[in-house]
Amino acid sequence: MYERGEPWFDDGNIILLTGQEEGTVAFKVHRGVLARHSEVFQSMFEIPQSQACVEMLENCPVVRMHDRPTEFSTLIRALYDGARFQDRDAADFFYTAGILRLATKYFINHLRMQAIRHLAQTWSHSLRGHDEMLERALNHSSASKNTYPHVHPLHVLNLARETNVRVIVPSVLYFLSGYPLADILRGDHQKLRIKHPSRPSSQLAPEDIQDYTLMYQHRLQITLDFIRDQCRGREQAHAEEVAPPNCQKEFARLSNQLYQFWTLRTGPLHYMVQAVELAMAEDSRICTRCRRAFRDEVIALREKIWQELPQIVGLPSWETLVKSDLEST
């Protein structure tokens, strides 16, 4: 027995059967449409029609698939109607995950590329994109407890590993490193307990514990170095003046302020933006020249930290990652 899945075309010429434990679901589709998008489908559908052993159903040859019916339905509809990638809630991420998983499996390059580009809008390869994501997260309001981003970064990391997508990994690991390791290992965060057929694993893989730890330590180190070197230990920009303002003392005061609201979860890139805002505030007693010099140095430092982020976890440069995952071949 089987149930008809969506899509089901009465004029289709091949039936694909999916599912086992969750029930058998059949999709009646057009061989040529699917073969046009995937060499894997093309090879799969080259069935000698004269063979008596070919399984038939409703006068159509049958091919049995080993995919989740929900994901397979999403993939087939995307091939016929186009994919609709959105970012409204966790379900939109699982939709993307299902398409990326099967587009990778069946070598459907255009859908895989679209899915990766969509994920990279949140888990960006650029500092500007990261800043925009964080700004959205800080300003997100919801009637529920579904904070932005709507999905746990561990799910994104595991999807990236499963589908061999590297361009989002540094950004995801940077965000994930803000979560205590004990909490991640428990796996009891409400976002990790969302039920969905396309949900990636909620467990941190043993090999990713090393990358998490490297990113966690790096995040702490650059925060402490920033407070020590860029704030407390910086030189005045006007040392040649006869009676310059005591900006070194004011930067030391700034560093004390920063220490007060620093936590283990503090993201250094955003932390540096906050430091600049404090230094540039109207009530700041740091002189204009020193404030501007500090702002310019922090801008350059943030970009340097971002550019070096992939190598912290043993990945090549952002440029290489982008060419590998986001540029069509």
HELIX and SHEET records of a PDB file:
HELIX    1   1 ARG A   31  HIS A   37  1                                   7    
HELIX    2   2 GLU A   39  MET A   44  1                                   6    
HELIX    3   3 PRO A   69  ASP A   81  1                                  13    
HELIX    4   4 ALA A   90  LYS A  105  1                                  16    
HELIX    5   5 ASN A  109  THR A  122  1                                  14    
HELIX    6   6 LEU A  127  ASN A  139  1                                  13    
HELIX    7   7 PRO A  153  THR A  163  1                                  11    
HELIX    8   8 VAL A  169  LEU A  176  1                                   8    
HELIX    9   9 LEU A  181  ARG A  186  1                                   6    
HELIX   10  10 PRO A  206  ASP A  225  1                                  20    
HELIX   11  11 PHE A  226  ARG A  232  3                                   7    
HELIX   12  12 CYS A  247  GLN A  260  1                                  14    
HELIX   13  13 PRO A  268  MET A  280  1                                  13    
HELIX   14  14 THR A  288  ILE A  312  1                                  25    
HELIX   15  15 TRP A  318  ASP A  325  1                                   8    
SHEET    1   A 5 GLU A   3  ARG A   4  0                                        
SHEET    2   A 5 VAL A  25  VAL A  29  1                                        
SHEET    3   A 5 ILE A  14  THR A  18 -1                                        
SHEET    4   A 5 CYS A  60  ARG A  64  1                                        
SHEET    5   A 5 MET A  56  LEU A  57 -1                                        
END                                                                             
